[in-house]
Amino acid sequence: QKEVEQNSGPLSVPEGAIASLNCTYSDRVSQSFFWYRQYSGKSPELIMSIYSNGDKEDGRFTAQLNKASQYVSLLIRDSQPSDSATYLCAVNTRRSSASKIIFGSGTRLSIRP
Amino acid sequence: GAVVSQHPSWVICKSGTSVKIECRSLDFQATTMFWYRQFPKQSLMLMATSNEGSKATYEQGVEKDKFLINHASLTLSTLTVTSAHPEDSSFYICSARLLAGRQETQYFGPGTRLLVL
């Protein structure tokens, strides 16, 4: 089992709809969770971080965390073509007392006009 | 968010030469930085963890003598690709860890595109 799993997609969503991106992780003691957006040919950009169970909203983005289910998701409301990118889920984990952030392989999101 | 820069943004070199890439945290101190490599249409691959004042920790399969890492200050880490070959052509991205209490976040630099001829 991968430490951080995401569906690779592509996920195709019509413009204006809600895009839902999902991620599961294996390390039960993980405390920090992140969503990064990566446009083609660019480096990842942090868009959301979440540390507590529940929802965290920032503009059109909502991150949801359920530690009991080891599940974190990202909702994008009113999807725009500019949201088309690869979204990376990242989870802080601890290996041999060293803290490290592990990235999923990413979900490609395509917003169709 | 915090700012991380990389230099150069792209480099073309001949096979056999060495290339140095710099990663700087501009508005915060980073005791830990990370180096990633990404091939086209593939996911990020962590190469090594760069620790200020100590040796870097390399991921399995990454040659430490091939990819030299130096983290001499709290705001600068360098990656040197020694004796570069065409198969080393890739997108190299660094990130810096920002610690705020018990919470940590990683911020990425813009990346360096390396082409070895």
Interface residues (C-beta under 8 A of the other chain):
Chain A: Q31 S32 F34 Y36 G41 K42 S43 P44 E45 L46 S49 Y51 L88 A90 N92 A98 S99 K100 I101 F103 G104 S105 G106
Chain B: G1 S43 L44 L46 T49 T57 F91 I93 R97 R102 Q103 E104 T105 Q106 Y107 F108 G109 P110 G111
